[in-house]
Amino acid sequence: MRGAREHHSARDERGGFTLIELAVVLALIGLLVLVVAPRLEVVSGVALDTSARRLAARVRYLREEAALRGQWIRLAFDVRAGTYQAAVLQPTQNGARFIDDASPLFRRVTLPGEIRLDVAATNPDTTLDGQPAAVFSPDGFTDPLVIHLDDGRGRTTSIVVEPAVTQPRVVDEYVDVRSLAP
């Protein structure tokens, strides 16, 4: 019985953490937070950069598709919902209308939750419900347009769509659409 008591009391002495051990663990956690926290901003920057590149690629594709198909194509933006979607101008019984296309690159795209969308144009096109849009003609022409993406942390990326340039420019700052007017 004496051996059991000695063993039990030795375990009680080792069972808790000392104040020094707790301080060391908290210091290590603090150090990890200092190292990891700045990288989290890089992750949000990646979402902004990726969204801008994807949208610029979509604009280029739709512009080229309009010329290849010989059809008018519209890229409509829902600024409040942070989405965009393409449609093709089709003749209907009530006149020509933009109709959704089943192609994967015409489907609605939703931006990541932290990315905010704004669209500015010198001669703005809009949908029937008043949302801004870019319209690409069968000859590949479009009116000047700047699409702004903002990460909510003060970083803005602009996608500059110019009338006669197929590839939109992605610029890591706010671009005023008035700078594109002749």
C-alpha positions in Angstrom: 0.0 0.0 0.0 2.9 2.3 0.7 4.2 1.9 -2.8 0.8 2.8 -4.3 0.7 6.0 -2.2 4.1 7.1 -3.3 3.2 6.5 -6.9 0.0 8.4 -6.5 1.6 11.4 -4.9 4.4 11.5 -7.6 1.7 11.6 -10.3 -0.1 14.5 -8.6 3.1 16.5 -8.7 3.6 16.0 -12.4 -0.1 16.3 -13.4 -0.3 20.1 -14.0 1.6 22.6 -16.0 3.9 25.2 -14.5 3.4 28.9 -15.1 6.6 28.9 -17.1 5.4 26.0 -19.4 2.1 27.9 -20.0 4.0 31.1 -20.8 6.2 29.3 -23.3 3.2 27.7 -25.0 1.4 31.1 -25.2 4.6 32.8 -26.6 4.8 30.1 -29.3 1.2 30.6 -30.2 1.8 34.3 -30.4 4.8 33.8 -32.7 2.7 31.6 -35.0 0.0 34.2 -35.2 2.6 36.9 -36.1 3.9 34.7 -38.9 0.6 33.4 -40.2 -1.6 36.6 -40.0 0.2 38.5 -42.8 -0.1 35.5 -45.1 -3.9 35.6 -44.6 -3.9 39.0 -46.4 -2.0 37.3 -49.2 -4.8 34.8 -49.5 -7.4 37.5 -49.8 -5.2 39.2 -52.4 -5.1 35.9 -54.3 -8.9 35.9 -54.4 -8.9 39.4 -55.9 -6.2 38.6 -58.4 -7.8 35.3 -59.4 -11.2 36.9 -59.8 -9.8 39.7 -62.0 -7.9 37.3 -64.2 -10.9 35.1 -64.7 -13.2 38.0 -65.5 -10.6 39.4 -68.0 -10.3 36.0 -69.6 -14.1 35.8 -69.8 -14.3 39.3 -71.5 -11.7 38.3 -74.0 -13.4 35.0 -74.8 -16.8 36.6 -75.2 -15.4 39.3 -77.4 -13.8 36.7 -79.7 -16.9 34.5 -79.6 -19.0 37.4 -80.8 -16.7 37.9 -83.8 -16.5 34.1 -84.5 -20.3 33.6 -84.3 -21.1 36.9 -86.0 -23.6 37.6 -83.1 -24.1 40.2 -80.5 -23.1 39.0 -77.0 -23.8 40.8 -73.7 -22.0 40.4 -70.4 -24.3 41.6 -67.7 -23.2 42.5 -64.2 -25.3 42.3 -61.0 -23.3 44.6 -58.8 -25.3 43.9 -55.6 -25.0 40.1 -55.9 -21.4 40.2 -57.2 -22.2 38.1 -60.2 -21.9 38.3 -64.0 -23.4 36.3 -66.9 -23.3 36.3 -70.7 -26.2 36.1 -73.1 -26.5 36.0 -76.9 -28.8 38.2 -78.9 -31.5 36.0 -80.6 -34.5 36.9 -82.8 -37.8 36.2 -81.1 -41.5 36.7 -82.0 -41.3 40.0 -80.0 -38.1 41.2 -81.5 -34.5 40.4 -80.7 -33.6 39.6 -77.1 -30.5 38.6 -75.2 -31.0 34.9 -74.3 -28.9 32.8 -71.9 -26.6 30.4 -73.6 -26.1 26.9 -72.2 -22.3 27.0 -72.8 -20.2 26.8 -69.6 -18.5 30.1 -70.3 -21.8 31.8 -70.6 -23.0 30.7 -67.2 -23.4 33.0 -64.2 -20.3 33.5 -62.1 -20.4 34.5 -58.5 -17.4 36.4 -57.1 -16.0 35.4 -53.7 -17.9 37.0 -50.8 -15.3 39.5 -49.9 -14.9 40.8 -53.5 -17.1 43.8 -54.4 -17.9 44.6 -58.1 -18.4 48.0 -59.8 -18.8 48.8 -63.5 -18.1 52.2 -65.2 -18.6 53.0 -68.8 -18.4 56.1 -71.0 -21.6 55.1 -72.9 -23.2 52.6 -70.5 -25.3 49.7 -71.7 -27.8 48.2 -69.3 -30.1 45.2 -69.0 -33.8 45.6 -68.9 -33.7 45.6 -65.1 -31.0 48.4 -65.2 -27.9 46.4 -64.5 -24.7 47.5 -66.2 -23.6 45.4 -69.2 -20.8 45.2 -71.8 -22.1 44.5 -75.3 -19.7 42.9 -77.9 -20.6 43.4 -81.5 -20.1 40.8 -84.3 -17.0 42.8 -85.4 -15.5 42.6 -81.9 -16.1 46.2 -81.0 -17.3 47.4 -77.6 -17.7 50.7 -75.8 -15.0 51.6 -73.3 -15.6 50.0 -70.0 -13.8 49.6 -66.6 -14.7 46.8 -64.2 -13.5 47.5 -60.7 -13.0 44.7 -58.2 -12.4 45.6 -54.6 -11.3 43.2 -51.8 -12.8 45.4 -49.0 -9.4 46.1 -47.5 -8.5 49.0 -49.7 -7.1 47.1 -52.7 -8.7 47.6 -56.0 -8.1 45.9 -59.4 -9.4 47.4 -62.6 -10.2 45.5 -65.8 -9.9 47.9 -68.6 -11.9 47.0 -71.8 -11.0 49.2 -74.7 -13.0 49.5 -78.0 -10.4 48.1 -80.4 -8.2 46.0 -78.2 -9.1 42.3 -77.8 -7.3 41.6 -74.6 -8.5 43.6 -71.6 -5.9 45.1 -69.3 -5.8 44.1 -65.6 -4.4 47.0 -63.6 -3.7 46.9 -59.8 -5.3 50.2 -59.1 -8.5 52.2 -59.7 -8.8 53.3 -63.3 -11.2 56.1 -64.1 -13.2 55.3 -67.2 -13.0 59.0 -68.3 -9.3 58.4 -68.9 -10.3 56.1 -71.8 -12.5 58.7 -73.6 -10.8 60.2 -76.7 
